[in-house]
Amino acid sequence: MNLSGSRAYLVGPMDRVRDNGVGWRRDLIPFLQELGIKALDPTNKPIKNHTLPGVAREEKKYKKHFKENKDYDGLTELMKVIRHVDLRMTDVCDFVIAHLNLEAKMCGTWEEIFNVNRQKKPVLVVIEGGKDAMPDWMFGVLPHKHFFGSFDELQVYLRGISDGTIEMDSRWTLLDQTLLENL
């Protein structure tokens, strides 16, 4: 399988969505695991060390506390750490799966997408309302064949990439995990 051992970072709004962005990620991860893909999930950050212990699993609680107490210095420090960890995941992933809901006010999602795009990695976007709902600007940023109207369409594409029935374009640069383990 072409994608076995690869890492997908799961990008999408968290701050201003009802389920904190957890639902679609939890639904998609078993499928990715079936293909041997490791999911990097910002709602369950895979971090070893952290300057703010426990934050990875309780970000929303901390952010709410800082805002309620108008502790903007505390919020700034927290968000710097969160942003650093999330952008680090864009660095180590092999590709991104982004879920765009244009009704949600997103900020970090866009930065993560543009960061990965600058690295010339695949950014696979599931957009509410389908390809026609994608902002026009994005057609000049990403290949439209990487835009999907549903997670089912995305899964068909990933299966095809994984089993070789869909050819990988030049954005797919996967490192040989066996060689990496021997470094």
C-alpha positions as CSV (number, residue, x, y, z in Angstrom):
1,M,0.0,0.0,0.0
2,N,1.5,3.3,-1.1
3,L,0.3,5.3,1.9
4,S,1.2,2.8,4.6
5,G,3.4,4.5,7.2
6,S,2.5,8.0,6.0
7,R,1.3,10.8,8.2
8,A,-1.8,12.9,7.6
9,Y,-2.4,16.0,9.6
10,L,-6.1,16.7,10.1
11,V,-6.9,20.4,9.6
12,G,-10.1,22.2,10.2
13,P,-11.9,24.6,12.5
14,M,-12.0,23.9,16.2
15,D,-12.7,27.2,18.0
16,R,-16.1,28.1,16.8
17,V,-17.7,24.8,15.9
18,R,-20.1,22.9,18.0
19,D,-18.1,19.7,18.6
20,N,-14.7,21.5,18.8
21,G,-13.7,19.8,15.5
22,V,-13.6,16.4,17.1
23,G,-16.4,14.5,15.3
24,W,-15.2,14.3,11.7
25,R,-11.7,13.5,12.9
26,R,-12.8,10.6,15.1
27,D,-15.0,9.3,12.2
28,L,-12.1,9.5,9.7
29,I,-9.2,8.1,11.8
30,P,-10.3,4.4,11.6
31,F,-10.4,4.6,7.8
32,L,-6.9,6.1,7.8
33,Q,-5.6,3.4,10.1
34,E,-7.0,0.8,7.8
35,L,-4.8,2.2,5.1
36,G,-1.8,2.3,7.4
37,I,-1.9,6.1,7.7
38,K,-0.9,7.7,11.0
39,A,-3.3,10.6,11.9
40,L,-1.9,13.7,13.4
41,D,-4.9,15.1,15.3
42,P,-4.8,18.6,16.8
43,T,-7.7,17.7,19.1
44,N,-5.5,15.0,20.6
45,K,-2.0,16.4,20.2
46,P,0.8,13.8,20.1
47,I,3.3,15.7,22.1
48,K,6.0,14.6,24.5
49,N,7.0,17.8,26.2
50,H,5.0,20.9,26.7
51,T,5.4,24.1,28.6
52,L,1.8,24.0,29.7
53,P,1.0,20.4,30.9
54,G,-2.5,19.1,30.1
55,V,-3.2,21.9,27.6
56,A,-3.3,19.5,24.7
57,R,-6.5,17.9,25.9
58,E,-8.1,20.9,27.5
59,E,-7.3,23.8,25.2
60,K,-10.9,25.1,25.1
61,K,-11.1,25.2,28.9
62,Y,-7.9,27.2,29.2
63,K,-8.9,29.6,26.4
64,K,-12.3,30.2,28.0
65,H,-10.7,30.8,31.4
66,F,-8.2,33.4,30.0
67,K,-10.9,35.2,28.1
68,E,-13.4,35.3,31.0
69,N,-10.7,36.8,33.2
70,K,-9.4,39.1,30.4
71,D,-6.0,37.5,30.8
72,Y,-4.9,38.3,27.3
73,D,-1.2,37.7,28.2
74,G,-2.1,34.2,29.4
75,L,-4.2,33.6,26.2
76,T,-1.3,34.9,24.1
77,E,1.2,32.6,25.7
78,L,-1.2,29.6,25.4
79,M,-2.0,30.3,21.7
80,K,1.7,30.7,20.9
81,V,2.3,27.1,22.2
82,I,-0.8,25.7,20.5
83,R,0.2,27.4,17.2
84,H,3.8,26.1,17.5
85,V,2.6,22.6,18.1
86,D,0.1,22.6,15.3
87,L,2.5,24.2,12.8
88,R,5.1,21.6,13.8
89,M,2.6,18.9,12.8
90,T,2.3,20.6,9.3
91,D,6.1,20.2,9.1
92,V,6.2,16.5,9.9
93,C,3.1,15.3,8.0
94,D,3.2,13.8,4.5
95,F,-0.1,15.3,3.5
96,V,-3.0,17.2,5.0
97,I,-6.7,16.4,5.1
98,A,-8.6,19.6,5.6
99,H,-12.3,20.0,6.4
100,L,-13.6,23.4,5.4
101,N,-16.9,24.7,6.7
102,L,-17.0,28.3,5.3
103,E,-19.8,29.2,7.8
104,A,-17.3,28.7,10.7
105,K,-14.8,31.5,11.3
106,M,-11.5,29.9,10.7
107,C,-8.0,31.3,11.2
108,G,-5.4,28.6,12.0
109,T,-6.9,26.3,9.4
110,W,-5.9,28.7,6.6
111,E,-2.4,29.2,8.0
112,E,-1.9,25.5,8.2
113,I,-3.2,24.9,4.6
114,F,-0.9,27.7,3.2
115,N,2.0,26.4,5.2
116,V,1.7,22.9,3.8
117,N,1.1,24.2,0.3
118,R,4.3,26.2,0.5
119,Q,6.0,22.8,1.3
120,K,4.4,21.4,-1.9
121,K,2.7,18.6,0.0
122,P,-0.8,17.4,-0.9
123,V,-3.7,19.3,0.7
124,L,-6.8,17.3,0.3
125,V,-9.9,19.4,1.1
126,V,-13.4,18.2,2.0
127,I,-15.5,21.3,1.6
128,E,-19.1,21.7,2.8
129,G,-21.2,22.4,-0.3
130,G,-18.7,20.8,-2.7
131,K,-16.1,22.1,-5.1
132,D,-18.4,25.0,-6.2
133,A,-18.3,26.3,-2.6
134,M,-14.5,26.6,-2.6
135,P,-13.4,30.3,-2.6
136,D,-12.1,31.2,-6.1
137,W,-8.7,32.1,-4.7
138,M,-8.1,28.5,-3.7
139,F,-8.3,27.3,-7.3
140,G,-5.1,29.3,-7.9
141,V,-3.5,27.8,-4.8
142,L,-4.3,24.1,-4.8
143,P,-5.1,21.5,-7.5
144,H,-8.9,21.3,-7.8
145,K,-8.6,17.5,-8.1
146,H,-7.8,17.6,-4.4
147,F,-11.2,19.2,-3.5
148,F,-14.0,16.9,-2.4
149,G,-17.6,17.4,-1.6
150,S,-17.7,14.6,1.0
151,F,-15.6,12.3,3.1
152,D,-16.8,9.4,1.0
153,E,-15.3,11.1,-2.1
154,L,-12.0,11.7,-0.2
155,Q,-11.9,8.0,0.9
156,V,-12.3,6.8,-2.7
157,Y,-9.4,9.0,-3.7
158,L,-7.2,7.9,-0.8
159,R,-8.0,4.2,-1.5
160,G,-7.0,4.8,-5.2
161,I,-3.8,6.6,-4.2
162,S,-3.0,3.8,-1.7
163,D,-3.6,0.9,-4.0
164,G,-2.1,2.6,-7.1
165,T,-5.2,2.9,-9.2
166,I,-4.9,6.7,-8.9
167,E,-1.5,8.0,-9.9
168,M,0.3,10.2,-7.4
169,D,1.2,13.6,-8.7
170,S,4.5,15.4,-7.8
171,R,3.2,16.7,-4.5
172,W,3.2,13.1,-3.2
173,T,6.7,12.7,-1.8
174,L,6.7,9.9,0.7
175,L,9.8,8.9,2.6
176,D,10.8,5.3,2.9
177,Q,10.0,4.5,6.6
178,T,12.4,1.5,6.6
179,L,15.3,3.7,5.6
180,L,14.4,6.3,8.2
181,E,14.3,3.7,11.0
182,N,17.9,2.8,10.1
183,L,19.2,6.3,10.5
